[in-house]
Amino acid sequence: QICLSLVKLLFYLAHSPLGSIVLLDFQPRQFVMVDGNLKVTDMDDASTEELSCKEDNDCTLDFPTKSFPLKCSVVGKCEGINEKKNLFNAYRYFFTYLLPHSAPPALQPLLTDILNATGDLRYGINETLRAFEKVLHLYKSGLYLQKRPLLLKDYISLKGFRTVEGEGYKCWPSYSHLGCLLSIHSAEEAAAICNSQLQCQSFIVTQHRTWTGRPLASFQSSWTDLIPDTNAVVYIKRSASSGERL
C-alpha cells in the first residue's frame, strides 16, 4: 500500500502541470499516510529545474552507491533526470525495505522484478506504475492462486461462532504482533495457509477487511469453547475436532 501510493505520487510529480518535479530532500520523514494515501509534508525542497547540459557526459546521475548515465536533450536538458532521481530514491528508501515482505509467495517474483528494474533505472515511472497495478489486480482478484487440491473439505465450518482464544502463535507477515492474523482471498486459501503451518488447528474469518477489500483470518494453534459471534465463521480441522464435543 505504501509503495503503490508513493508511485502514484511520483507519477503525478513527473507529469505535473508545472513540469517534472523533483524532491531534493527525499527522506521517509518527509512523507505521511493520510487516509491510506502517502503525502509529502514539505514541498520547500521541491524543484522543477532540470540539469542543463551540453553533452551526454554532463548528465550523470550520482548516488552514494550507483551512478547512471543519462542523455542530453536537444534543448540542453538532462532527459528525465528529475523523474529518475525520485524513482531511485523511492527504490532505496522504500522499495528495498517493504517490497520483499509484502505479498504472497506467488507474487514475490513480480515484486522482485519491480525492485530490480527500479534499482537499475530500467523502468521509468510509467512502467513502474503499470507493474504495481498489475500486481494489485492479481492480488485483489485471487488470480495469483495456483491450482491445488481443495483443502477446505478437511475442516468443519461453524457460522456465527468463533473460538475462545487459546494458545496462540505468531507468524510473518501478521497484521497483529500478538498472533497470526493474515489477509486471505477466500476460506480455501486460508485452509491452505493453515495446512502449511504445523501449529495451526483452526482459523476464524471475520468481516474485517484490508485496504484491498480482502478479509482477515486469525489462525490459532488450539481451540476450546465456542462463543457466539454473528460476524465470524470458525473453521476447525476435522483431525483436531475428533474426540472433542462441538
Secondary structure, DSSP 8 states (H G I E B T S, - for coil): -HHHHHHHHHHHHHTBTTB--EESS--GGGEEEETTEEEES--TTEE----B-SSGGG-EEE-SS-EEE--B-TTSBBTTHHHHHHHHHHIIIIIHHHGGGSS-GGGHHHHHHHHHHHHTT-S-HHHHHHHHHHHHHHHHHTTT-------GGGEEEEEEEEE---S----SS-S-TTSEEEE-SSHHHHHHHHHHSTT--EEEEEEEE-TTS-EEEEEES----EEEEEEEEEEEEHHHHTTS--
